[in-house]
Amino acid sequence: MNTGKYVFAQLTSFLPQRVFDRFVSKHDGDKYVKHFSCWNQLLCMVFGQLTNRNSLRDLTVIINAHSSKSYHLGFGKSVSKSNLSKANNKRNSKIFEEFAYYLIDVAQEKLKNDDFEIKGKVYAFDSSTIDLCLSVFWWAKFRKTKGGIKLHTLYDITTKIPVFIHITEATIHDVNAMDVIPYELGAYYIFDRGYVDFKRLFKITKLSSFFVIRAKSNLKFRRIYSNKVNKENNVRVDQIGKLTGFYISKDYPDKIRRIKYYDSESKRTFIYLTNNMYITAEQVALLYKNRWQVELFFKWIKQHLKVKSFWGTTENAVRIQIYTAITTYCLVAIVGNELKLERSTYEILQILGVSLLDKTPVNELFTNVDYNNVKELDYN
């Protein structure tokens, strides 16, 4: 890091501006722009995420209070509520979406590891609903008097990075989002029972990928044979069989594996279904147990980044804010990895959020800090 640079400028130096400029050029983002470019807009939005600003006015007041630093922070000549609002409403959200996915790929590559017991790609898929005021967010119809959107998220268990985000109206049923998941050969996909749709699950099998899903109570299953189980490991049943019933047998004509597992922590019995016949029943239970990581990710990002209160009311502005939140999350993860900070994403964000206008080298911010005082249920 160059000495004398603001912490925020040190952080954003990890963002590949040339790559971002390619997406801007692709979508004509800076066409007719004289002063406030898409890059300036991105940095303002990232600054707002890192400092946890509650509104667009709140964000622009803070930026203008430090207007003498704007050039060095990368905000451009003039940042006003009106020009930032106009940019969020008018500029193509695809610029920020595609850049977020680029950073996701970078973060995945940098954070990949072989520590997880089951080798290969392991993903958990789930959704989270964000309630919106229907009278303000008129386009996000949900219920009669309430608006809302859903974040359908594919979460990489091993790297702790959200690798795919699909934003829909809250009225869209969760199983429909399974159609747009970018499935990978040989990867594991973990679902809750709300995603039980055997036609879609059979698609995963045909793609030579694997799924683990919690079964519904009305499952119709015919056992063909049983595997030996070790009841000391809480596995009660491990069976290979076929689904019965006129429709589901046509939707999923192949063999399927049914595992009954007793969770001693919650004192509950779960039934899992999988198309993987080779891993142990204990490993199937382990895979499903790690599904909770995507739920904790939703909880974390709602608490520590701005994806619940929005700085614009149009669908385009909401999408830009969500994708800059994902960009910020990946940026913090990449910085933590590059500087070998060995701290959780929350701990890094907590320190950075109050230090952005310091000129201390970033790695020095994390020395002599008592992290035992950080009261946070963190999933990292």
N, C-alpha and C positions, 0 to 999 in steps of 0.2 A: 504493500500500500504506500502511496505517496504521502509524505508528511504534509500537514497543513490543509488536507482536504476534510471537508465535513463528513461525518459518519454516513449521512444519507448519500453523498456523492461516492463514498467508498463502496457502499452497497450496490448502487445502481451501475457501478462500473462492471459488475458481474452480468448485467443485462446486455446481450449482443445487439447493439443499435443497428448494425448493418442488416442483420436478419429482420429486425422489426421494420426497417425501411423498405425491405423487399415486399413485405405484406402491405405496407402503406401504398407503395407504388402499384401493386397488383389491384388494389381496390380504389385507387385514385383518392386516397384519404387527404392528401395535402393539396389537392387541386384548388386553385384560387386562394390558398392560404398565404398570408403575408407574415404574420407574427406568431400566432399560437398554433404550433404544429402538432401532429399526432403524438410525436415523441414527448413534447412538453405536456400534453394531455395525459399520457401514460404515467409520467413521473409525478404529476400532481395527484393522480388517482392512487398510485402506490404510496405516496406520502400520506394521503388521507387514510389508507388502510393501516399503515404502520402506526399512525398516531391516533387511530380509533375515533375519527371525527364523526359527529352525529348527523351533520347536515352539510349541504353544499355551502351554505352561508358560513357555517362553522369552519369549514375547510379553507375557503377563500379569505376569511378574516385572519386566520393563522398565517397563511402564505403571505398576505399583504403586510402583516405586522413585521415580517422579515424580508421585505422587498429588496433591501440592500444585498441580500444573499441570493436572490432569485437566479442570477446568472450562473453562480457557482453550483446551485442546486439543480440546475437544468430546467427551470420552470418557464424560461422565456421572458420577454419584455413585459407583457401585461397579462396578469391573471385576474379576471373579474368573475363574479358570479354568473353574469350573463354570457360571457364567451365560453366558460367551462360548461355551462348548462347547454348552450347551443351545440357545442362539440359533442357532448354525450348524446344529445337527441338526434343529431344529423349524421355524424360520421359512422361508417359501416362497422357494426360490432364484430364482423368477421375478422377484421384486422386484429382485434384484441383476443378473439377466440383462437385464431391460428397461431398467434404468438404464445398464448398460454399453453397450447399443445406442444409447441416447440420446446418450451421450458420444461414441460412434463417429461418429454423424452430425455432431455439433458439430465434432469434430476434422477430419473429412473436409472440411467446409465451410471451416474456417479454414486448412487446409494445402493446399488445391487450388492447382495451378499449371499453367502451360502449357509447362514446360521440357522435357518428354519429347517426343522427335522425332515420335511418332505421337499425333495428337490424339484425345481421347475417353477414356472410362474403360478402364483396363487392369488386369485382375485375374489373379493367379496362385492356383491352388487346389492344396492338398496336405494331407497329414495327418502327424501325429507321434504316436507311441505313447509313453505314459508307463507304465512298469512299476510294479506295485503288489504288495504281499505278499498273496496270496490268503487266508491265514488271518486277516488283519486286515480287508482290503477284500473281504469274502466275496461281495459283489454284482457285482464286476468280474471275471467269469470270462474267462480268456484261454487258458491252457494247463493241463495237468494239475496242475501245482504252482505256477503263476504267475498273478497277476491283472494287469489292465491296462485302460487306457482310451485312446481315440484323440481327438485334437483335429483335426477337419477344419476347415481355415481358408481363407477367401477373403481374399486380401491385396491391398490397393490399391497398385499399383506406384508411382503418381505421388505419393500422399500418405504412403506408408509406414505405413498404418493397417490393422489387421486388421478387416474390415468385417462378417465373418460367421464365427461359431464354432459348430460342431456337435459335441457331445460324445457319443460312443457307446462301447459295449464294444469292446475291442481286436479281438474276433473278427469284427466287421463289415467286409466288404470295402470298399475305398476307393470303387469305382465306385458303390456304393449311395448314398453321400453326394452324388453329382451330382444326385440327385432332389430334394434340398431346397435347392439353391443358388437364391437369389433373382435370377434372370437379368434383365438390363436391356437394353432395346432399343439396338442399335448398339455395345454394349460388347464388349471383347476378353477372352476367357478362355483362360488358358494352363495346359496340363496336361502332366504327364509321361506316359510310355507305359503306366504302370500304370492309367491311366484310359481306355484304348482300349475303348470300347463304342459301336459305331456307331449303335445305336438311340438312345442318350442324346445322342450328338453331333448326330444329325439333329434332335433336339428343339431344340438350340441354333439350328440353321439355321432351323427353322420359326418360332422366336421373333425372327428377324431380328437375331440377335447373331452374333458371330464367335468361332471357336476356333482355337487353334494347339496342336498336340499332336505329340509325337514318335512316329513310327510303329514298330510292332513289326517284327521281321525277317521274319516270315512273311506280310507284307502281299500281298494279291492285288489287283493294280491293272492296268487296261488304259488305255494312253495314247490320248487323242483327238488332242491337238495339243500342241506345245511352245512356250513363250515363249523369246525370245532371252535369253541370259544373258551376263554379264560375268564370265569366269572369274578375272579379276584381283581381283574382290571375293569370291572363294572360293565362288561359286555354281556348282555343277556341272550341275544339272538343274533345270528349272522346267517342270512338265508339268500339263496339265489332263486329267482322265480320269474313269473310273468304277471303282468297286470291283467285283471279280468274285467268284464264289463264290455258291452258292445262297442262303445265309442272309444274309451281309453285304450283298449287293446289294439284298435286301429291306429290311434295317435302314437302309441309307443309299442310296436310289435316285437321289439327285441327283449332279451333278458335284462333284468334289473336286480340290483342287490338291496336288500332290506336289513337294516341293523337296528336293534333295540339296545339302547345304552342308558345306564343309570348314572346321573350326575350327582355325585355325593355332596358337592358344594351347595347346589340348589335343592337337593333331595327331590329331584324330579326325573322321570323317565322320558326319554326322547326317542323317536323313531326317525331314522335317516334313510334316504334313498340315494343311491349313487350308481353310475354306470362303470365305475372302476372296480374290476374284480381282483386286483392284484395287491393293493395296499392293505394293511391290516385294518381290522374294525376299529382299533384304538386310534389309528391315524385318521380315519374318517371322522371320528368324534373330535379329534384335535382340529381338523380343518373347520368343522362347523363352529367349534368353540371360538375360533379366531374371527368369525364373522362379526363379533361385537366391535372389532376395530373400526369398521365403517360407521357404526353408530356413534362411537366416541369421536370420530373425525367430524361428523355433523355437529355434535355438541361443541367441540372445540372451535370450529370455524365460525359458528354462530356467536360464541362468547367473545372471541378475540379478534375477528375480522368483521368487516361490515357487509353482511349478506342478509340482514333482517330489516334495517332501516336504510332506505335508499336515497341517493342524492339527485334523483330524477324520477319522473313519473311515467315516461314512455317505455315501451318494451325494449327498445334499443338501448336506452340509458341503463335499465336494469341489467341487461345482458353484459354491457361493458363493465359495470361494477362487479358483477359476479366473476367475470373472467379476469379482471385485474386483482380480485381477491385470490384467485387460484394462482395467478402469476406471482403475487406477493408471497403466498405460502411456499411455492417452489423456490423463489429467490432466497427466502430465509433458510430453507433446507439445503440449498446449494452452497450458500455462504458458510453455514455450519460445517458442511462436509469439507469444503476447500480449506477453511482455516483450522480444521481439526479441533473444533470447539468442544466436541463430546458432551453437548448439552441437548436437552429436548428442544423441540421447536418452540414450545411455550416459553421456556426459560430464555431462549435467544430473543424472542419477540418482546418479552417483558423488559429486558435490558435495552434493546435497540429503541423501543418506543419512546423512551425518555432521554435518549442520547443522540438523536438524529442531527442536532445542530452543534454538537461538540466537534472538536477536531482531534480527538483521541483516536489512535489506530484501533480498529474494531477488535482485534484479538486482545488488546490490553483491557478492554471493557470487561472481559470475562475472567480476569485474574483477581484474586483476593475477594471473591464473592462467595458468601455462605449460601449455597443452594439448598441447604436443609431448611431454610426459612421460607422457601417458595412453597406456598400452600396451594397445591393444584393436583387434581387427579389426572395425571398426564398419561397418555397411552403409548408414548414412545419408549 
